[in-house]
C-alpha cells in the first residue's frame, strides 16, 4: 500500500507530467472512483482546464487546475502512469485517463479499486473532511515533532499505532512505522506514554530521515508496490522475518501490533515491560 514516500514520488512525477498542460479530454473508466460527483460531471469539469500545480498532503495528491483541485487517494493499489494516445485503448485496471494537449496520456491504474477522487473548489480543500482531519505532514510540517511529543505524553496506545494515526501525524503507514521504529531503536508495542524524551526525540529525528531515504530509494517513473509482481524490497525489516537484522545480525521477528503485521529486532528494539492499550481507536 502506498505511504508517504510512494505518494510523494507520484506527486513529483505528476508535477513533471501535468503542470502547464491542458486537459483535452478526461475519461472516467470506472465511475465508482469519483465521489460525490458523477463521472460525467468530473469529465465536464476538467475539460479544457490547465494544471498549474501538484502538491502532496500526507497520503493525498492534490492536482490544482485553475479554480479547481482534483484530490486523489491511492489507497491500496492506485498509481499514476504516463503513456501516449498511441498506446492504445486504456484497459483494466485503468480507472481514469487524462488526455493532455501535448499528446500524452496520464492514467490512474488501481487493481483493487479502493482509490478515490474528489473535485473541490481551489482554496476549499480543507472543507473535505478527509483533509481537514489530518495531523501535520510527517515530512513537511515542522510542528510534526511537537505533535508527536504531545500525543506520546498522553497515550497508552502503542507507539506504532500512534505513528500510523493520520490525525496525529499524516503520511506514515504500516511499513514506514516499522522502519522508523527500527531506526530509532524502539519496540513497536511500547506504550507511547512510557517513552522517555530521548526515545521520542530519536523517533522524531528518524521520521524525516527515513522518509527522505525511502523517496530516494524508490523514485522511478512507474512504481511497483511490495507484494506486486516485480516489486523490489528496499526496506530493512519489512517482510524479512528470519533474515538477519542489518544492524546486529539477530533474526528479524514478525508480530502483530496495532492490528497489522510488524517486523522488529529483539536486540535493537528491546520488548517493553508493559503492554499497550491498542484497539480502542483504529489506526489510519
Ligand atoms: Zn538488530
py3Dmol code that shows the C-alpha trace and the ligand (Angstrom):
import py3Dmol

protein = """\
ATOM      1  CA  UNK A   1       0.000   0.000   0.000  1.00  0.00           C
ATOM      2  CA  UNK A   2       1.431   3.375  -0.949  1.00  0.00           C
ATOM      3  CA  UNK A   3       2.507   5.501   2.028  1.00  0.00           C
ATOM      4  CA  UNK A   4       4.035   8.969   2.148  1.00  0.00           C
ATOM      5  CA  UNK A   5       7.242   8.127   0.180  1.00  0.00           C
ATOM      6  CA  UNK A   6       5.372   6.452  -2.674  1.00  0.00           C
ATOM      7  CA  UNK A   7       2.697   9.187  -2.781  1.00  0.00           C
ATOM      8  CA  UNK A   8       5.469  11.812  -2.856  1.00  0.00           C
ATOM      9  CA  UNK A   9       7.078  10.038  -5.834  1.00  0.00           C
ATOM     10  CA  UNK A  10       3.722  10.059  -7.659  1.00  0.00           C
ATOM     11  CA  UNK A  11       3.287  13.759  -6.840  1.00  0.00           C
ATOM     12  CA  UNK A  12       6.756  14.562  -8.240  1.00  0.00           C
ATOM     13  CA  UNK A  13       6.040  12.540 -11.397  1.00  0.00           C
ATOM     14  CA  UNK A  14       2.658  14.245 -11.845  1.00  0.00           C
ATOM     15  CA  UNK A  15       4.273  17.658 -11.414  1.00  0.00           C
ATOM     16  CA  UNK A  16       6.501  16.894 -14.404  1.00  0.00           C
ATOM     17  CA  UNK A  17       3.719  15.349 -16.478  1.00  0.00           C
ATOM     18  CA  UNK A  18       0.804  17.710 -15.751  1.00  0.00           C
ATOM     19  CA  UNK A  19       1.899  21.217 -14.815  1.00  0.00           C
ATOM     20  CA  UNK A  20       1.360  23.642 -17.701  1.00  0.00           C
ATOM     21  CA  UNK A  21      -0.657  21.061 -19.644  1.00  0.00           C
ATOM     22  CA  UNK A  22      -4.315  21.483 -20.672  1.00  0.00           C
ATOM     23  CA  UNK A  23      -6.823  18.623 -20.432  1.00  0.00           C
ATOM     24  CA  UNK A  24      -8.057  17.729 -23.917  1.00  0.00           C
ATOM     25  CA  UNK A  25     -10.256  15.024 -22.513  1.00  0.00           C
ATOM     26  CA  UNK A  26     -10.879  13.306 -19.195  1.00  0.00           C
ATOM     27  CA  UNK A  27     -12.330   9.799 -19.269  1.00  0.00           C
ATOM     28  CA  UNK A  28     -13.644   8.166 -16.117  1.00  0.00           C
ATOM     29  CA  UNK A  29     -13.447   4.452 -16.912  1.00  0.00           C
ATOM     30  CA  UNK A  30     -14.775   3.355 -13.502  1.00  0.00           C
ATOM     31  CA  UNK A  31     -17.435   5.681 -12.099  1.00  0.00           C
ATOM     32  CA  UNK A  32     -17.075   4.339  -8.525  1.00  0.00           C
ATOM     33  CA  UNK A  33     -13.743   6.200  -8.374  1.00  0.00           C
ATOM     34  CA  UNK A  34     -15.425   9.600  -8.135  1.00  0.00           C
ATOM     35  CA  UNK A  35     -17.174  10.914  -5.002  1.00  0.00           C
ATOM     36  CA  UNK A  36     -19.669  12.542  -4.692  1.00  0.00           C
ATOM     37  CA  UNK A  37     -19.926  13.889  -8.264  1.00  0.00           C
ATOM     38  CA  UNK A  38     -20.855  11.662 -11.170  1.00  0.00           C
ATOM     39  CA  UNK A  39     -18.277  10.551 -13.717  1.00  0.00           C
ATOM     40  CA  UNK A  40     -19.932  12.841 -16.299  1.00  0.00           C
ATOM     41  CA  UNK A  41     -19.680  15.880 -14.010  1.00  0.00           C
ATOM     42  CA  UNK A  42     -15.970  15.269 -13.364  1.00  0.00           C
ATOM     43  CA  UNK A  43     -15.239  14.793 -17.065  1.00  0.00           C
ATOM     44  CA  UNK A  44     -17.065  18.018 -17.978  1.00  0.00           C
ATOM     45  CA  UNK A  45     -15.398  19.982 -15.162  1.00  0.00           C
ATOM     46  CA  UNK A  46     -11.843  19.045 -16.214  1.00  0.00           C
ATOM     47  CA  UNK A  47     -12.317  19.527 -19.955  1.00  0.00           C
ATOM     48  CA  UNK A  48     -10.116  22.361 -21.241  1.00  0.00           C
ATOM     49  CA  UNK A  49      -8.618  23.254 -17.844  1.00  0.00           C
ATOM     50  CA  UNK A  50      -4.898  23.682 -17.268  1.00  0.00           C
ATOM     51  CA  UNK A  51      -2.897  22.149 -14.419  1.00  0.00           C
ATOM     52  CA  UNK A  52      -0.904  24.757 -12.507  1.00  0.00           C
ATOM     53  CA  UNK A  53       0.495  22.710  -9.611  1.00  0.00           C
ATOM     54  CA  UNK A  54       0.627  19.348  -7.845  1.00  0.00           C
ATOM     55  CA  UNK A  55       1.092  19.052  -4.105  1.00  0.00           C
ATOM     56  CA  UNK A  56       1.083  16.192  -1.612  1.00  0.00           C
ATOM     57  CA  UNK A  57      -0.614  16.274   1.765  1.00  0.00           C
ATOM     58  CA  UNK A  58       0.033  13.135   3.889  1.00  0.00           C
ATOM     59  CA  UNK A  59      -1.127  10.294   1.595  1.00  0.00           C
ATOM     60  CA  UNK A  60      -3.240  12.555  -0.662  1.00  0.00           C
ATOM     61  CA  UNK A  61      -2.233  14.072  -4.008  1.00  0.00           C
ATOM     62  CA  UNK A  62      -3.761  17.451  -4.886  1.00  0.00           C
ATOM     63  CA  UNK A  63      -3.712  18.350  -8.587  1.00  0.00           C
ATOM     64  CA  UNK A  64      -4.527  22.053  -8.997  1.00  0.00           C
ATOM     65  CA  UNK A  65      -6.353  23.203 -12.157  1.00  0.00           C
ATOM     66  CA  UNK A  66      -7.248  26.900 -12.436  1.00  0.00           C
ATOM     67  CA  UNK A  67     -10.020  27.252  -9.837  1.00  0.00           C
ATOM     68  CA  UNK A  68     -10.463  23.540  -9.068  1.00  0.00           C
ATOM     69  CA  UNK A  69      -8.445  20.928  -7.200  1.00  0.00           C
ATOM     70  CA  UNK A  70      -8.528  17.236  -8.012  1.00  0.00           C
ATOM     71  CA  UNK A  71      -7.812  15.354  -4.773  1.00  0.00           C
ATOM     72  CA  UNK A  72      -6.686  11.732  -5.098  1.00  0.00           C
ATOM     73  CA  UNK A  73      -6.143   8.994  -2.509  1.00  0.00           C
ATOM     74  CA  UNK A  74      -4.340   5.961  -3.944  1.00  0.00           C
ATOM     75  CA  UNK A  75      -5.442   3.635  -1.108  1.00  0.00           C
ATOM     76  CA  UNK A  76      -4.206   0.029  -1.652  1.00  0.00           C
ATOM     77  CA  UNK A  77      -3.018  -0.219  -5.260  1.00  0.00           C
ATOM     78  CA  UNK A  78      -3.573   3.135  -7.006  1.00  0.00           C
ATOM     79  CA  UNK A  79      -0.794   4.515  -9.217  1.00  0.00           C
ATOM     80  CA  UNK A  80      -0.319   7.077 -11.975  1.00  0.00           C
ATOM     81  CA  UNK A  81       1.224   6.031 -15.278  1.00  0.00           C
ATOM     82  CA  UNK A  82       2.297   8.141 -18.248  1.00  0.00           C
ATOM     83  CA  UNK A  83       1.893   6.934 -21.822  1.00  0.00           C
ATOM     84  CA  UNK A  84       0.734   8.358 -25.134  1.00  0.00           C
ATOM     85  CA  UNK A  85      -2.501   8.352 -27.131  1.00  0.00           C
ATOM     86  CA  UNK A  86      -0.843   5.866 -29.464  1.00  0.00           C
ATOM     87  CA  UNK A  87      -0.506   3.327 -26.652  1.00  0.00           C
ATOM     88  CA  UNK A  88      -3.987   2.018 -27.494  1.00  0.00           C
ATOM     89  CA  UNK A  89      -7.207   1.856 -25.501  1.00  0.00           C
ATOM     90  CA  UNK A  90      -6.901   2.114 -21.715  1.00  0.00           C
ATOM     91  CA  UNK A  91      -7.812  -1.313 -20.386  1.00  0.00           C
ATOM     92  CA  UNK A  92      -8.244  -2.539 -16.812  1.00  0.00           C
ATOM     93  CA  UNK A  93      -7.031  -1.738 -14.199  1.00  0.00           C
ATOM     94  CA  UNK A  94      -7.245   1.851 -15.551  1.00  0.00           C
ATOM     95  CA  UNK A  95      -9.969   3.837 -13.765  1.00  0.00           C
ATOM     96  CA  UNK A  96      -9.336   7.336 -15.131  1.00  0.00           C
ATOM     97  CA  UNK A  97      -7.420   8.815 -18.041  1.00  0.00           C
ATOM     98  CA  UNK A  98      -6.354  12.371 -18.770  1.00  0.00           C
ATOM     99  CA  UNK A  99      -5.543  13.126 -22.415  1.00  0.00           C
ATOM    100  CA  UNK A 100      -3.277  16.188 -22.457  1.00  0.00           C
ATOM    101  CA  UNK A 101      -2.574  18.858 -25.068  1.00  0.00           C
ATOM    102  CA  UNK A 102       0.974  17.569 -25.710  1.00  0.00           C
ATOM    103  CA  UNK A 103      -0.239  14.159 -26.911  1.00  0.00           C
ATOM    104  CA  UNK A 104       0.449  12.326 -23.687  1.00  0.00           C
ATOM    105  CA  UNK A 105      -1.985  10.392 -21.557  1.00  0.00           C
ATOM    106  CA  UNK A 106      -1.849  10.072 -17.766  1.00  0.00           C
ATOM    107  CA  UNK A 107      -3.737   7.048 -16.439  1.00  0.00           C
ATOM    108  CA  UNK A 108      -4.831   6.201 -12.925  1.00  0.00           C
ATOM    109  CA  UNK A 109      -4.429   2.441 -12.508  1.00  0.00           C
ATOM    110  CA  UNK A 110      -5.923   0.716  -9.488  1.00  0.00           C
ATOM    111  CA  UNK A 111      -6.190  -3.065  -9.454  1.00  0.00           C
ATOM    112  CA  UNK A 112      -8.134  -3.352  -6.186  1.00  0.00           C
ATOM    113  CA  UNK A 113     -10.311  -0.278  -6.883  1.00  0.00           C
ATOM    114  CA  UNK A 114     -10.187   1.290  -3.403  1.00  0.00           C
ATOM    115  CA  UNK A 115      -8.696   4.590  -4.687  1.00  0.00           C
ATOM    116  CA  UNK A 116     -10.914   7.697  -4.586  1.00  0.00           C
ATOM    117  CA  UNK A 117     -11.033  11.057  -6.382  1.00  0.00           C
ATOM    118  CA  UNK A 118     -12.747  14.256  -5.199  1.00  0.00           C
ATOM    119  CA  UNK A 119     -13.151  17.568  -7.025  1.00  0.00           C
ATOM    120  CA  UNK A 120     -13.173  20.670  -4.801  1.00  0.00           C
ATOM    121  CA  UNK A 121     -13.048  24.424  -5.479  1.00  0.00           C
ATOM    122  CA  UNK A 122      -9.497  25.819  -5.127  1.00  0.00           C
ATOM    123  CA  UNK A 123      -8.882  27.115  -1.612  1.00  0.00           C
ATOM    124  CA  UNK A 124     -11.664  24.946  -0.156  1.00  0.00           C
ATOM    125  CA  UNK A 125      -9.602  21.746   0.080  1.00  0.00           C
ATOM    126  CA  UNK A 126      -9.757  21.626   3.866  1.00  0.00           C
ATOM    127  CA  UNK A 127     -13.553  21.557   3.674  1.00  0.00           C
ATOM    128  CA  UNK A 128     -13.073  17.976   2.556  1.00  0.00           C
ATOM    129  CA  UNK A 129     -13.382  16.017   5.817  1.00  0.00           C
ATOM    130  CA  UNK A 130     -10.586  13.627   4.751  1.00  0.00           C
ATOM    131  CA  UNK A 131      -8.093  16.525   4.551  1.00  0.00           C
ATOM    132  CA  UNK A 132      -9.462  18.573   7.442  1.00  0.00           C
ATOM    133  CA  UNK A 133      -8.849  15.799   9.980  1.00  0.00           C
ATOM    134  CA  UNK A 134      -5.182  15.213   9.043  1.00  0.00           C
ATOM    135  CA  UNK A 135      -2.404  15.889  11.537  1.00  0.00           C
ATOM    136  CA  UNK A 136       0.810  17.708  10.488  1.00  0.00           C
ATOM    137  CA  UNK A 137       2.540  16.222   7.452  1.00  0.00           C
ATOM    138  CA  UNK A 138       5.270  13.784   8.532  1.00  0.00           C
ATOM    139  CA  UNK A 139       7.775  15.194   6.039  1.00  0.00           C
ATOM    140  CA  UNK A 140       6.870  18.850   5.565  1.00  0.00           C
ATOM    141  CA  UNK A 141       5.363  20.241   8.752  1.00  0.00           C
ATOM    142  CA  UNK A 142       7.885  21.447  11.291  1.00  0.00           C
ATOM    143  CA  UNK A 143       5.388  21.131  14.126  1.00  0.00           C
ATOM    144  CA  UNK A 144       5.119  17.364  13.483  1.00  0.00           C
ATOM    145  CA  UNK A 145       7.764  16.731  16.145  1.00  0.00           C
ATOM    146  CA  UNK A 146       5.785  18.705  18.717  1.00  0.00           C
ATOM    147  CA  UNK A 147       2.521  16.987  17.771  1.00  0.00           C
ATOM    148  CA  UNK A 148       4.174  13.604  18.232  1.00  0.00           C
ATOM    149  CA  UNK A 149       5.665  14.527  21.611  1.00  0.00           C
ATOM    150  CA  UNK A 150       2.309  15.809  22.821  1.00  0.00           C
ATOM    151  CA  UNK A 151       0.441  12.697  21.643  1.00  0.00           C
ATOM    152  CA  UNK A 152       3.058  10.407  23.232  1.00  0.00           C
ATOM    153  CA  UNK A 153       2.702  12.038  26.639  1.00  0.00           C
ATOM    154  CA  UNK A 154      -0.997  11.270  26.937  1.00  0.00           C
ATOM    155  CA  UNK A 155      -1.479   7.968  25.125  1.00  0.00           C
ATOM    156  CA  UNK A 156      -1.193   4.391  26.389  1.00  0.00           C
ATOM    157  CA  UNK A 157      -1.594   3.147  22.810  1.00  0.00           C
ATOM    158  CA  UNK A 158       1.444   1.542  21.193  1.00  0.00           C
ATOM    159  CA  UNK A 159       3.879   3.978  19.635  1.00  0.00           C
ATOM    160  CA  UNK A 160       3.308   2.197  16.335  1.00  0.00           C
ATOM    161  CA  UNK A 161      -0.470   2.819  16.472  1.00  0.00           C
ATOM    162  CA  UNK A 162       0.224   6.456  17.265  1.00  0.00           C
ATOM    163  CA  UNK A 163       2.607   6.882  14.323  1.00  0.00           C
ATOM    164  CA  UNK A 164       0.012   5.359  11.983  1.00  0.00           C
ATOM    165  CA  UNK A 165      -2.813   7.579  13.263  1.00  0.00           C
ATOM    166  CA  UNK A 166      -3.329  10.140  10.481  1.00  0.00           C
ATOM    167  CA  UNK A 167      -4.936  12.556  12.960  1.00  0.00           C
ATOM    168  CA  UNK A 168      -1.681  12.718  14.962  1.00  0.00           C
ATOM    169  CA  UNK A 169       0.819  12.850  12.079  1.00  0.00           C
ATOM    170  CA  UNK A 170      -0.054  12.478   8.406  1.00  0.00           C
ATOM    171  CA  UNK A 171       1.511  10.076   5.904  1.00  0.00           C
ATOM    172  CA  UNK A 172       3.010   7.213   7.925  1.00  0.00           C
ATOM    173  CA  UNK A 173       1.571   3.739   7.364  1.00  0.00           C
ATOM    174  CA  UNK A 174       2.445   0.210   8.420  1.00  0.00           C
ATOM    175  CA  UNK A 175       5.748  -0.151   6.566  1.00  0.00           C
ATOM    176  CA  UNK A 176       7.077   3.324   7.433  1.00  0.00           C
ATOM    177  CA  UNK A 177       6.146   2.931  11.114  1.00  0.00           C
ATOM    178  CA  UNK A 178       8.074  -0.351  11.437  1.00  0.00           C
ATOM    179  CA  UNK A 179      11.134   1.007   9.643  1.00  0.00           C
ATOM    180  CA  UNK A 180      11.162   4.301  11.595  1.00  0.00           C
ATOM    181  CA  UNK A 181      10.905   2.486  14.945  1.00  0.00           C
ATOM    182  CA  UNK A 182      13.747   0.164  13.935  1.00  0.00           C
ATOM    183  CA  UNK A 183      15.949   3.156  13.116  1.00  0.00           C
ATOM    184  CA  UNK A 184      15.008   4.754  16.435  1.00  0.00           C
ATOM    185  CA  UNK A 185      15.682   1.523  18.402  1.00  0.00           C
ATOM    186  CA  UNK A 186      12.149   1.466  19.856  1.00  0.00           C
ATOM    187  CA  UNK A 187       9.918  -1.621  20.080  1.00  0.00           C
ATOM    188  CA  UNK A 188       6.661  -1.066  18.120  1.00  0.00           C
ATOM    189  CA  UNK A 189       4.444  -2.248  21.017  1.00  0.00           C
ATOM    190  CA  UNK A 190       5.893   0.216  23.542  1.00  0.00           C
ATOM    191  CA  UNK A 191       3.052   2.195  25.170  1.00  0.00           C
ATOM    192  CA  UNK A 192       3.623   5.741  23.906  1.00  0.00           C
ATOM    193  CA  UNK A 193       3.497   7.363  27.354  1.00  0.00           C
ATOM    194  CA  UNK A 194       6.272   5.002  28.597  1.00  0.00           C
ATOM    195  CA  UNK A 195       8.753   6.510  26.120  1.00  0.00           C
ATOM    196  CA  UNK A 196      11.382   8.799  27.609  1.00  0.00           C
ATOM    197  CA  UNK A 197      12.202  12.148  25.985  1.00  0.00           C
ATOM    198  CA  UNK A 198      15.296  10.658  24.330  1.00  0.00           C
ATOM    199  CA  UNK A 199      13.322   7.913  22.601  1.00  0.00           C
ATOM    200  CA  UNK A 200      10.641  10.324  21.378  1.00  0.00           C
ATOM    201  CA  UNK A 201      13.373  12.589  20.048  1.00  0.00           C
ATOM    202  CA  UNK A 202      15.073   9.650  18.262  1.00  0.00           C
ATOM    203  CA  UNK A 203      11.739   8.738  16.620  1.00  0.00           C
ATOM    204  CA  UNK A 204      11.080  12.348  15.606  1.00  0.00           C
ATOM    205  CA  UNK A 205      14.543  12.587  14.033  1.00  0.00           C
ATOM    206  CA  UNK A 206      14.182   9.207  12.301  1.00  0.00           C
ATOM    207  CA  UNK A 207      10.881  10.181  10.628  1.00  0.00           C
ATOM    208  CA  UNK A 208      12.128  12.718   8.014  1.00  0.00           C
ATOM    209  CA  UNK A 209      15.439  10.871   7.552  1.00  0.00           C
ATOM    210  CA  UNK A 210      13.663   7.609   6.765  1.00  0.00           C
ATOM    211  CA  UNK A 211      11.035   9.272   4.543  1.00  0.00           C
ATOM    212  CA  UNK A 212      13.652  11.118   2.506  1.00  0.00           C
ATOM    213  CA  UNK A 213      15.680   7.930   2.148  1.00  0.00           C
ATOM    214  CA  UNK A 214      12.595   5.907   1.072  1.00  0.00           C
ATOM    215  CA  UNK A 215      11.652   8.526  -1.548  1.00  0.00           C
ATOM    216  CA  UNK A 216      15.187   8.477  -2.951  1.00  0.00           C
ATOM    217  CA  UNK A 217      15.426   4.664  -2.881  1.00  0.00           C
ATOM    218  CA  UNK A 218      12.168   4.123  -4.767  1.00  0.00           C
ATOM    219  CA  UNK A 219      11.991   7.080  -7.172  1.00  0.00           C
ATOM    220  CA  UNK A 220      11.109   5.910 -10.650  1.00  0.00           C
ATOM    221  CA  UNK A 221       8.528   6.545 -13.335  1.00  0.00           C
ATOM    222  CA  UNK A 222       6.400   3.500 -12.600  1.00  0.00           C
ATOM    223  CA  UNK A 223       6.162   2.367  -9.016  1.00  0.00           C
ATOM    224  CA  UNK A 224       5.600  -1.301  -8.221  1.00  0.00           C
ATOM    225  CA  UNK A 225       4.350  -1.808  -4.672  1.00  0.00           C
ATOM    226  CA  UNK A 226       5.578  -4.556  -2.342  1.00  0.00           C
ATOM    227  CA  UNK A 227       3.519  -7.703  -2.868  1.00  0.00           C
ATOM    228  CA  UNK A 228       3.108  -6.989  -6.595  1.00  0.00           C
ATOM    229  CA  UNK A 229       4.966  -8.897  -9.310  1.00  0.00           C
ATOM    230  CA  UNK A 230       8.404  -7.412  -9.981  1.00  0.00           C
ATOM    231  CA  UNK A 231       8.497  -5.334  -6.774  1.00  0.00           C
ATOM    232  CA  UNK A 232      11.864  -4.692  -5.150  1.00  0.00           C
ATOM    233  CA  UNK A 233      12.012  -4.737  -1.342  1.00  0.00           C
ATOM    234  CA  UNK A 234      14.297  -1.827  -0.389  1.00  0.00           C
ATOM    235  CA  UNK A 235      13.321  -1.914   3.305  1.00  0.00           C
ATOM    236  CA  UNK A 236      15.491  -3.077   6.220  1.00  0.00           C
ATOM    237  CA  UNK A 237      12.948  -5.214   8.102  1.00  0.00           C
ATOM    238  CA  UNK A 238       9.655  -5.242   6.286  1.00  0.00           C
ATOM    239  CA  UNK A 239       8.743  -8.763   5.037  1.00  0.00           C
ATOM    240  CA  UNK A 240      12.142 -10.039   6.169  1.00  0.00           C
ATOM    241  CA  UNK A 241      11.194 -12.299   9.114  1.00  0.00           C
ATOM    242  CA  UNK A 242      14.011 -14.758   9.846  1.00  0.00           C
ATOM    243  CA  UNK A 243      16.609 -12.756   7.908  1.00  0.00           C
ATOM    244  CA  UNK A 244      19.487 -11.203   9.899  1.00  0.00           C
ATOM    245  CA  UNK A 245      18.969  -7.681  11.263  1.00  0.00           C
ATOM    246  CA  UNK A 246      21.113  -5.354   9.109  1.00  0.00           C
ATOM    247  CA  UNK A 247      22.475  -3.687  12.269  1.00  0.00           C
ATOM    248  CA  UNK A 248      23.277  -6.652  14.557  1.00  0.00           C
ATOM    249  CA  UNK A 249      22.544  -9.938  12.757  1.00  0.00           C
ATOM    250  CA  UNK A 250      19.787 -11.127  15.135  1.00  0.00           C
ATOM    251  CA  UNK A 251      16.995 -12.846  13.135  1.00  0.00           C
ATOM    252  CA  UNK A 252      14.189 -10.368  12.383  1.00  0.00           C
ATOM    253  CA  UNK A 253      10.879 -11.196  14.047  1.00  0.00           C
ATOM    254  CA  UNK A 254       7.276 -10.654  12.967  1.00  0.00           C
ATOM    255  CA  UNK A 255       4.407  -9.920  15.304  1.00  0.00           C
ATOM    256  CA  UNK A 256       1.048  -8.123  15.172  1.00  0.00           C
ATOM    257  CA  UNK A 257       0.905  -4.610  16.657  1.00  0.00           C
ATOM    258  CA  UNK A 258      -1.999  -2.196  16.190  1.00  0.00           C
ATOM    259  CA  UNK A 259      -3.781  -4.861  14.147  1.00  0.00           C
ATOM    260  CA  UNK A 260      -1.087  -5.102  11.479  1.00  0.00           C
ATOM    261  CA  UNK A 261       1.872  -7.375  10.866  1.00  0.00           C
ATOM    262  CA  UNK A 262       5.049  -5.663  12.021  1.00  0.00           C
ATOM    263  CA  UNK A 263       8.736  -6.508  11.991  1.00  0.00           C
ATOM    264  CA  UNK A 264      11.344  -5.835  14.668  1.00  0.00           C
ATOM    265  CA  UNK A 265      14.740  -6.867  16.032  1.00  0.00           C
ATOM    266  CA  UNK A 266      14.785  -8.240  19.594  1.00  0.00           C
ATOM    267  CA  UNK A 267      18.308  -6.883  20.156  1.00  0.00           C
ATOM    268  CA  UNK A 268      17.983  -3.398  18.643  1.00  0.00           C
ATOM    269  CA  UNK A 269      14.383  -2.888  19.845  1.00  0.00           C
ATOM    270  CA  UNK A 270      14.000  -4.432  23.353  1.00  0.00           C
ATOM    271  CA  UNK A 271      10.491  -5.538  24.337  1.00  0.00           C
ATOM    272  CA  UNK A 272       8.630  -3.157  26.679  1.00  0.00           C
ATOM    273  CA  UNK A 273       7.699  -4.218  30.221  1.00  0.00           C
ATOM    274  CA  UNK A 274       4.052  -3.169  29.839  1.00  0.00           C
ATOM    275  CA  UNK A 275       1.505  -3.863  27.089  1.00  0.00           C
ATOM    276  CA  UNK A 276      -0.144  -1.028  25.118  1.00  0.00           C
ATOM    277  CA  UNK A 277      -3.884  -0.378  25.071  1.00  0.00           C
ATOM    278  CA  UNK A 278      -4.397  -0.747  21.327  1.00  0.00           C
ATOM    279  CA  UNK A 279      -7.788  -1.429  19.828  1.00  0.00           C
ATOM    280  CA  UNK A 280      -9.765   1.458  21.305  1.00  0.00           C
ATOM    281  CA  UNK A 281      -9.152   3.578  18.227  1.00  0.00           C
ATOM    282  CA  UNK A 282      -8.402   2.414  14.744  1.00  0.00           C
ATOM    283  CA  UNK A 283      -5.064   3.234  13.181  1.00  0.00           C
ATOM    284  CA  UNK A 284      -5.327   5.185   9.946  1.00  0.00           C
TER     285      UNK A 284
END
"""
ligand_1 = """\
1
ZN
Zn 19.296 -5.710 15.420
"""
view = py3Dmol.view(width=600, height=400)
view.addModel(protein, "pdb")
view.setStyle({"model": 0}, {"cartoon": {"style": "trace"}})
view.addModel(ligand_1, "xyz")
view.setStyle({"model": 1}, {"stick": {}})
view.zoomTo()
view.show()
